[in-house]
Amino acid sequence: MRGIVWGSTYDIATNKLIQVIKEYNMIGIIPDREVITKYNAWVKFENGDYWVACGPAESARGHKANISYVDRAINKEFFNTVIKHCTINFPYRGFLFFGEGELNEYDT
């Protein structure tokens, strides 16, 4: 499974990615490789799952994922033009929202 954490800023996305890593660790799935720097954050787990953190940049268009964690503070236009198109792979399509803001499940 591939996942993307979309933050209204890169720092917010990175912090949420760190929470995802902690959740995986709690259920016994350990990162196989983890990179968290000022400009790049991603993790690949031993079960093959791959997660990446992205800020609200047009350059993120090339990413593809089964699930996206989306910061509610991201504007709806970016959600509709970029995030929706990056989150289209099967077996399921999912959006989970976090943080404060106007964006919600009804916008999907």
C-alpha positions as CSV (number, residue, x, y, z in Angstrom):
1,M,0.0,0.0,0.0
2,R,1.1,3.5,-0.7
3,G,0.1,6.6,1.3
4,I,0.6,10.3,1.1
5,V,0.4,12.7,4.0
6,W,-0.7,16.1,2.6
7,G,0.0,19.1,4.9
8,S,-0.8,22.7,4.5
9,T,2.9,23.1,5.1
10,Y,5.7,20.7,4.7
11,D,6.4,20.7,8.4
12,I,2.8,19.7,9.2
13,A,3.0,16.9,6.7
14,T,6.3,15.7,8.2
15,N,5.0,15.7,11.7
16,K,1.9,13.7,10.7
17,L,4.2,11.2,8.9
18,I,6.1,10.8,12.2
19,Q,2.8,10.0,13.8
20,V,2.1,7.4,11.1
21,I,5.5,5.8,11.8
22,K,4.7,5.6,15.5
23,E,1.3,4.0,14.8
24,Y,3.0,1.3,12.6
25,N,5.5,0.7,15.4
26,M,2.7,0.2,17.9
27,I,1.3,-2.7,15.9
28,G,4.7,-4.2,15.4
29,I,5.5,-3.1,11.8
30,I,9.0,-1.6,11.7
31,P,10.4,0.8,9.1
32,D,12.7,-0.8,6.6
33,R,14.1,2.6,5.5
34,E,13.2,6.0,6.8
35,V,14.3,9.4,5.5
36,I,13.2,12.6,7.2
37,T,15.1,15.8,6.3
38,K,14.3,19.4,5.8
39,Y,13.3,18.8,2.2
40,N,12.4,15.1,2.0
41,A,10.4,12.8,4.2
42,W,9.3,9.2,3.4
43,V,9.3,5.8,4.9
44,K,9.2,2.2,3.6
45,F,8.0,-0.4,6.1
46,E,9.0,-4.1,6.3
47,N,5.6,-5.1,5.0
48,G,6.1,-3.1,1.8
49,D,3.9,-0.1,2.7
50,Y,5.4,3.2,1.6
51,W,4.4,6.7,2.9
52,V,5.6,10.1,1.8
53,A,5.0,13.6,3.2
54,C,4.0,16.4,0.8
55,G,3.3,20.1,1.2
56,P,0.8,22.0,-1.0
57,A,3.0,22.2,-4.1
58,E,2.1,21.6,-7.8
59,S,5.2,19.5,-8.1
60,A,3.5,16.8,-6.0
61,R,1.3,15.9,-9.0
62,G,3.3,12.8,-9.9
63,H,2.7,10.9,-6.6
64,K,0.2,8.1,-6.6
65,A,-1.4,6.5,-3.5
66,N,-4.1,4.3,-2.2
67,I,-4.8,6.5,0.8
68,S,-4.2,10.2,1.6
69,Y,-4.1,11.8,5.0
70,V,-5.2,15.4,4.3
71,D,-4.7,18.5,6.4
72,R,-8.1,20.2,6.6
73,A,-6.3,23.6,6.2
74,I,-5.4,22.8,2.6
75,N,-7.6,24.8,0.2
76,K,-10.3,23.0,-1.7
77,E,-8.9,24.0,-5.1
78,F,-5.6,22.2,-4.4
79,F,-7.5,19.2,-3.0
80,N,-9.7,18.9,-6.2
81,T,-6.9,19.6,-8.8
82,V,-4.0,17.7,-7.2
83,I,-4.8,15.5,-4.2
84,K,-7.9,13.7,-5.7
85,H,-5.9,12.8,-8.8
86,C,-3.0,11.4,-6.8
87,T,-5.3,9.1,-4.7
88,I,-6.8,6.8,-7.3
89,N,-5.1,3.4,-7.1
90,F,-7.0,0.3,-6.2
91,P,-7.9,-1.8,-4.2
92,Y,-9.5,1.2,-2.5
93,R,-9.5,5.0,-2.6
94,G,-9.5,6.8,0.7
95,F,-9.1,10.1,2.3
96,L,-8.6,10.7,6.0
97,F,-8.6,14.2,7.3
98,F,-6.7,15.7,10.3
99,G,-6.2,19.1,11.8
100,E,-8.3,22.3,11.8
101,G,-9.9,23.8,8.7
102,E,-12.8,23.8,6.3
103,L,-11.9,20.7,4.2
104,N,-13.9,17.6,5.2
105,E,-15.2,14.2,4.0
106,Y,-18.0,15.8,2.0
107,D,-15.5,17.5,-0.3
108,T,-14.4,14.1,-1.7
